[in-house]
Amino acid sequence: MAPSGSSASQGPDRPEEKPALSAAERADYDRLRKAAAVRHRRLRYTGASVLLLLAFLLAPLAVVATWVDSEVSDTDRYVQTVQPIASEPSVQDVVTDRLTNRVVSNVDVDAFTDYLADALQQAGAPPPVVERAPALAGPLKSALTNAVSAVVSRVVTSDEFAQAWEEANRRAHAAVVKVLTDQGSSAVQARGNTIVLDIGTVVDNVKQRLVDAGFEKAANIPEVDQTVPLLKTDKLQEAQGWMRVLDIVGTWLPVVVLALAALAIWAAPAHRVALMSAAIGIGVMMIVLLIGLAVMRRVYLDSVPPTTLPEDAAADIFDTFVRFLRQSARTFLVIAVITALAAYLYGRGRGARAVRSGAARSTGAAGRALARSGLRTGSTGHWLDTHRGWTTGVVIAAGALALALWNYPTPASVALVLGIVVLVLAILGVLAAAADRAGPDGHGTATGTAKPLDR
């Protein structure tokens, strides 16, 4: 046996031991490692800040682009937007006045009074009576205006007018979408730089009517060009190109904003703080968008001459047309506020701890009462208690997915989803506490309170 400390211990099979660092070397090493960690954290903060800034700037553009795309490409959405305009009293008054004036202007009241004067004179009426006939023009025109206005008002305020307004807008919008996208079926079509009207159905209908009327030879009418050129423009293909761009931007820009925010949260050293910052920033940008809409409303009302459209009617038209854009901004503002509050409640703040403790005590008390009544959840409750964090994440993710798949969500739908998520989390907490796990005092206890996030 080789003695300890012999040269055998320094053989080729054993690496040479490195000498221990001195105090000065250890201090330099710790200083360099701390500096590298600081530079790394600064780099992550810088990257996350740039990503969040891009997400904030693009958030209002994404909301506006999505709204414009839905209004231009979705006929049903467009009809929903403009449908209430026909029911606005201020708009109905404008339509009634203009239709009444147009009807009355086509009636020559002066010619009628002149004819009345001639008739009275021929009938031998006294001269004073004949001279008073032209003076009837004013009262007669006023009476005619009131009568026509009453009839027009009944028509404009009827359900038939609202239905005609809806159908006219639907047909017009469908034709525009057909021209811009070259998809779907419509009598108005785009061929190259020319907008044409397809009258094939009309031609076939005329041929059939001729045959039914006894002109059997009409069935042998040869096929001819069944389109009528309506408009030729060099800007048609350019408009179609912008339509495709709008469809891409309206669909993918919101996805880009969410991706930038997610990358920023992932890159930031403090994920929870980054989540709160993203929610607060996007919420602020939604407020900026709402303020911008209010400014645009004032600018629009100031630009409309009173002789063209009364201010109350112009305001109703503007508010009706942009109401879905306002609704979208408010919806994302509500989502941002909820997200920021949720991120705060998972932190280490005194208020967050108090809310979590209160929720845990409430669900625990309800679960223990359930267990004492004999409705114990057993192994299922133990599993829910053990995997409380995982189940909470699944429920929250399901709520977020429901909102993402919701067609045009509103603040009410966000509140509904939030209520369901909170209710499900409360039920899971009660079921976890109803496992009736025995504590040191022999009574059932509930464990597994919500843990704060370190970052």
C-alpha positions in Angstrom: 0.0 0.0 0.0 1.4 3.4 -1.0 1.7 5.8 1.9 -0.6 8.7 2.0 0.8 11.9 0.4 3.0 9.8 -2.0 3.4 10.6 -5.7 0.7 8.0 -6.5 -2.0 10.5 -5.5 -0.7 12.9 -8.2 -1.0 10.3 -11.0 -2.3 11.0 -14.4 -5.8 9.6 -13.5 -6.5 12.3 -10.9 -6.7 16.0 -11.8 -4.5 18.5 -10.1 -6.4 20.3 -7.3 -6.8 24.1 -7.9 -5.6 26.3 -5.1 -8.4 28.1 -3.2 -9.1 31.7 -4.1 -7.7 34.4 -1.8 -10.0 36.9 -0.2 -9.1 39.6 -2.7 -9.6 37.2 -5.6 -12.9 36.0 -4.2 -14.0 39.7 -3.8 -13.0 40.4 -7.4 -14.9 37.3 -8.6 -18.1 38.3 -6.7 -17.9 41.9 -8.0 -17.5 40.7 -11.6 -20.3 38.2 -11.3 -22.6 40.8 -9.7 -21.8 43.3 -12.5 -22.5 40.7 -15.1 -25.9 39.9 -13.5 -26.7 43.6 -13.3 -25.8 44.1 -17.0 -28.0 41.0 -17.8 -30.9 42.4 -15.9 -30.6 45.8 -17.5 -30.5 44.2 -20.9 -33.7 42.3 -20.1 -35.4 45.4 -18.7 -34.4 47.3 -21.8 -35.7 44.6 -24.2 -38.9 44.3 -22.2 -39.4 48.1 -22.2 -38.9 48.3 -26.0 -41.4 45.5 -26.6 -44.0 47.0 -24.2 -43.6 50.4 -25.9 -44.3 48.9 -29.3 -47.3 47.0 -27.9 -48.7 50.3 -26.3 -48.3 52.3 -29.6 -49.8 49.5 -31.7 -52.7 48.8 -29.3 -55.0 51.7 -30.4 -54.1 51.0 -34.1 -55.0 47.4 -33.7 -58.4 48.2 -32.2 -59.2 50.8 -35.0 -57.9 48.5 -37.8 -60.1 45.6 -36.5 -63.1 47.9 -36.3 -62.6 49.3 -39.8 -62.0 45.8 -41.2 -65.2 44.5 -39.7 -67.2 47.5 -41.0 -65.8 47.1 -44.5 -65.7 43.4 -45.0 -68.6 42.1 -42.7 -72.0 43.1 -44.1 -73.9 41.9 -41.0 -71.6 44.1 -38.8 -72.1 47.1 -41.0 -75.8 46.7 -41.0 -75.8 46.4 -37.2 -73.8 49.7 -37.2 -76.1 51.8 -39.4 -79.4 50.2 -38.6 -80.2 52.4 -35.5 -79.7 55.6 -37.6 -83.1 55.1 -39.2 -84.7 55.0 -35.7 -83.0 58.2 -34.3 -85.7 60.9 -33.9 -83.4 63.7 -35.0 -82.6 61.8 -38.2 -86.2 61.0 -38.8 -87.0 64.7 -38.4 -84.4 65.7 -41.0 -85.7 63.1 -43.5 -89.3 64.2 -42.9 -88.5 67.8 -43.4 -86.5 67.2 -46.6 -89.0 64.9 -48.2 -91.8 67.3 -47.3 -90.0 70.2 -48.8 -89.2 68.3 -51.9 -92.9 67.3 -52.4 -94.3 70.8 -51.6 -91.7 72.4 -53.9 -93.1 70.5 -56.8 -96.6 71.9 -56.2 -97.2 75.3 -57.9 -99.4 76.9 -55.3 -99.3 80.3 -57.0 -100.6 78.8 -60.3 -103.5 77.2 -58.3 -104.5 80.5 -56.7 -104.2 82.3 -60.1 -106.5 79.7 -61.6 -108.9 80.1 -58.6 -109.0 83.9 -59.2 -109.7 83.4 -62.9 -112.5 81.0 -62.1 -114.0 83.4 -59.6 -113.8 86.2 -62.0 -115.5 84.2 -64.7 -118.2 83.1 -62.3 -119.0 86.8 -61.7 -117.7 87.0 -58.2 -117.2 90.5 -56.7 -113.8 92.1 -57.3 -112.8 92.1 -53.6 -113.3 88.3 -53.5 -111.2 87.8 -56.7 -108.4 90.0 -55.4 -108.2 88.0 -52.2 -107.6 84.7 -54.1 -103.8 85.2 -54.4 -103.6 85.9 -50.7 -104.6 82.3 -50.1 -101.2 81.1 -51.4 -99.6 81.3 -48.0 -102.2 79.5 -45.9 -102.7 77.0 -48.7 -99.0 76.2 -48.8 -98.8 75.9 -45.0 -101.8 73.5 -45.0 -100.3 71.5 -47.7 -96.9 71.4 -45.9 -98.6 70.2 -42.7 -100.6 67.5 -44.5 -97.6 66.2 -46.4 -95.4 66.3 -43.3 -97.9 64.2 -41.3 -98.0 61.6 -44.1 -94.3 61.5 -44.5 -93.7 61.4 -40.8 -95.9 58.3 -40.4 -93.9 56.6 -43.2 -90.5 57.6 -41.9 -91.3 56.5 -38.3 -92.9 53.2 -39.4 -91.3 49.7 -39.2 -91.4 49.5 -43.0 -89.1 52.5 -43.3 -86.6 50.9 -40.9 -86.8 47.6 -42.8 -86.3 49.4 -46.1 -83.3 51.2 -44.7 -81.8 48.0 -43.5 -82.3 46.1 -46.8 -81.0 49.0 -48.8 -77.8 49.2 -46.8 -77.4 45.4 -46.9 -77.6 45.3 -50.6 -75.4 48.3 -51.2 -72.7 47.0 -48.7 -72.8 43.5 -50.2 -72.2 44.9 -53.7 -69.3 47.0 -52.4 -67.7 44.0 -50.7 -68.2 41.9 -53.8 -66.4 44.5 -55.9 -63.6 45.0 -53.4 -63.0 41.3 -52.6 -64.2 39.7 -55.9 -65.8 37.1 -53.7 -69.4 36.1 -53.1 -72.5 36.4 -55.3 -73.8 39.8 -56.4 -75.2 41.4 -59.5 -72.4 44.1 -59.3 -69.1 42.5 -60.2 -65.5 43.7 -60.9 -63.8 42.7 -64.1 -60.4 44.1 -64.4 -60.7 47.9 -64.0 -64.4 47.9 -64.8 -67.5 47.5 -62.6 -70.2 45.7 -64.4 -73.9 44.8 -63.7 -74.8 41.2 -64.4 -78.3 41.2 -66.0 -78.3 37.5 -66.8 -81.1 36.8 -64.4 -83.2 39.6 -65.9 -82.6 38.4 -69.5 -83.6 34.8 -68.6 -86.7 36.2 -66.9 -87.7 38.2 -69.9 -87.2 35.2 -72.3 -89.4 33.1 -70.0 -92.1 35.8 -69.9 -92.1 36.1 -73.7 -92.4 32.3 -74.0 -95.3 32.3 -71.5 -97.0 35.1 -73.5 -97.0 32.9 -76.7 -93.7 33.9 -78.3 -92.2 30.5 -78.5 -89.4 31.7 -80.7 -88.1 33.7 -77.8 -86.6 30.5 -76.4 -84.2 30.5 -79.3 -82.8 33.9 -78.6 -79.0 33.3 -78.6 -76.9 34.0 -75.6 -75.4 37.5 -75.6 -73.2 39.5 -73.3 -75.3 39.7 -70.2 -73.3 42.4 -68.4 -73.6 46.2 -68.5 -70.5 48.3 -67.8 -71.3 50.7 -65.0 -68.0 52.3 -64.2 -64.4 52.1 -65.4 -61.6 53.3 -63.1 -57.9 52.8 -62.9 -58.2 52.9 -59.1 -60.3 49.7 -58.8 -57.4 47.3 -58.6 -55.6 49.6 -56.2 -58.7 49.7 -54.0 -58.8 45.9 -54.1 -55.2 45.8 -53.0 -55.9 48.1 -50.1 -58.8 45.9 -49.1 -56.5 42.9 -48.9 -54.0 44.9 -46.8 -56.8 46.0 -44.5 -58.0 42.4 -44.1 -54.4 41.3 -43.1 -53.8 44.2 -40.8 -57.2 44.0 -39.1 -56.7 40.3 -38.5 -53.1 40.1 -37.5 -52.2 43.4 -35.8 -54.1 42.5 -32.6 -52.1 39.2 -32.6 -48.9 41.1 -33.0 -49.8 43.3 -30.0 -50.5 40.3 -27.8 -47.3 38.6 -29.0 -45.2 41.7 -28.2 -46.8 42.0 -24.7 -46.2 38.3 -24.0 -42.6 38.5 -25.2 -42.1 41.6 -22.9 -43.5 39.8 -19.9 -41.3 36.7 -20.6 -38.2 38.8 -21.1 -38.6 41.0 -18.0 -36.9 39.8 -14.8 -40.1 40.5 -12.8 -42.9 38.8 -14.7 -45.7 39.9 -12.5 -44.6 43.5 -12.6 -44.3 43.3 -16.4 -47.8 41.9 -16.6 -49.1 44.8 -14.5 -47.2 47.3 -16.6 -48.6 45.8 -19.8 -52.1 45.9 -18.6 -51.8 49.4 -17.2 -50.2 50.7 -20.4 -52.7 49.2 -22.7 -55.5 50.5 -20.5 -54.1 54.0 -20.7 -53.9 53.7 -24.5 -57.5 52.7 -24.6 -58.4 55.8 -22.6 -56.3 57.9 -25.1 -58.3 56.3 -27.9 -61.6 57.2 -26.2 -60.4 60.8 -25.7 -59.3 60.9 -29.4 -62.8 59.8 -30.4 -64.3 62.6 -28.3 -62.0 65.1 -30.0 -62.9 63.8 -33.4 -66.6 64.0 -32.6 -66.2 67.7 -31.8 -64.2 68.4 -34.9 -66.8 66.6 -37.0 -69.7 68.5 -35.5 -67.9 71.8 -36.1 -67.2 70.9 -39.8 -70.9 70.1 -40.6 -72.8 73.3 -41.7 -76.1 73.7 -39.8 -77.8 74.2 -43.2 -76.6 70.8 -44.3 -77.4 68.8 -41.1 -78.6 69.9 -37.6 -76.1 69.4 -34.9 -78.2 66.9 -32.9 -78.7 64.7 -36.0 -75.0 64.9 -36.9 -74.1 63.9 -33.3 -76.5 61.0 -33.4 -75.1 59.8 -36.7 -71.5 60.0 -35.4 -72.3 58.3 -32.1 -74.2 55.5 -33.8 -71.5 54.9 -36.4 -68.5 54.7 -34.0 -70.4 53.1 -31.1 -68.8 49.7 -31.8 -65.3 51.2 -31.8 -66.0 52.9 -28.5 -67.4 49.5 -27.2 -64.2 47.7 -28.3 -62.0 50.3 -26.6 -64.0 50.1 -23.4 -63.9 46.3 -23.5 -60.1 46.2 -23.7 -60.0 48.8 -21.0 -62.0 46.6 -18.7 -59.8 43.6 -19.6 -56.7 45.6 -18.8 -58.1 46.7 -15.4 -59.0 43.1 -14.5 -55.6 41.8 -15.6 -53.8 44.5 -13.6 -55.9 43.7 -10.5 -55.3 40.0 -10.9 -51.5 40.5 -11.2 -51.6 42.7 -8.0 -53.6 40.1 -6.1 -50.9 37.5 -6.7 -48.2 39.8 -5.3 -46.8 40.3 -1.8 -48.7 43.5 -1.0 -50.6 43.8 2.3 -53.9 44.3 0.5 -53.2 41.3 -1.8 -52.4 39.1 1.1 -55.6 40.2 3.0 -57.7 39.4 -0.1 -56.1 36.0 -0.5 -56.4 35.2 3.2 -60.1 36.2 3.2 -60.9 34.1 0.2 -59.1 31.1 1.6 -60.9 31.4 4.9 -64.3 31.7 3.2 -63.8 28.7 0.9 -62.2 26.8 3.8 -65.2 27.5 6.1 -67.6 26.5 3.4 -65.7 23.3 2.6 -65.5 22.3 6.2 -69.2 22.9 6.7 -69.8 20.7 3.6 -67.6 18.0 5.0 -69.4 18.1 8.4 -72.7 17.6 6.6 -71.3 14.4 5.2 -70.5 15.6 1.6 -66.7 14.9 1.7 -64.8 15.1 -1.5 -62.1 12.6 -0.4 -59.3 11.9 -2.9 -60.7 14.4 -5.4 -60.6 17.1 -2.9 -57.1 16.2 -1.9 -56.0 16.3 -5.5 -57.6 19.7 -6.0 -55.9 20.9 -2.9 -52.5 19.6 -4.0 -52.8 21.0 -7.5 -54.5 24.2 -6.6 -52.1 26.4 -8.6 -52.4 24.2 -11.7 -56.2 24.2 -11.6 -56.3 27.9 -11.0 -54.2 28.5 -14.1 -56.4 26.2 -16.2 -59.6 28.0 -15.2 -58.1 31.5 -15.9 -56.7 30.3 -19.3 -60.2 28.9 -20.1 -61.7 32.3 -19.4 -59.1 34.0 -21.5 -59.8 31.6 -24.4 -63.5 32.1 -24.1 -63.0 35.9 -24.5 -60.6 35.3 -27.4 -63.2 33.1 -29.2 -66.1 35.5 -28.4 -67.3 37.2 -31.5 -67.1 41.0 -30.8 -66.9 40.8 -27.0 -68.4 43.6 -24.9 -67.8 44.8 -21.3 -70.9 42.8 -20.3 -69.4 39.6 -21.8 -66.1 40.3 -20.0 -68.0 40.7 -16.7 -69.9 37.5 -17.4 -66.7 35.5 -18.1 -65.0 37.0 -15.0 -68.0 36.1 -12.9 -67.9 32.5 -14.1 -64.1 32.2 -13.5 -64.4 33.6 -10.0 -67.4 31.2 -9.3 -65.5 28.2 -10.6 -62.4 29.1 -8.6 -64.6 29.4 -5.5 -66.3 26.1 -6.1 -62.9 24.4 -6.6 -61.7 26.0 -3.3 -64.7 24.7 -1.5 -64.3 21.2 -2.9 -60.6 21.2 -2.0 -61.5 22.2 1.6 -64.3 19.6 1.8 -61.6 16.8 1.6 -61.9 17.0 5.4 -58.2 16.6 6.1 -57.8 16.1 9.8 -55.7 18.6 11.7 -53.9 18.4 15.0 -57.0 19.2 16.9 -59.0 16.5 15.2 -61.0 18.9 13.1 -61.0 19.1 9.3 -58.7 21.8 7.9 -58.3 23.4 4.5 -54.9 24.0 3.1 -53.5 25.4 0.0 -54.0 29.2 0.1 -53.0 31.2 -3.0 -49.3 31.8 -3.0 -47.8 35.1 -4.1 -45.6 35.3 -7.1 -42.0 36.1 -6.3 -41.6 38.0 -9.6 
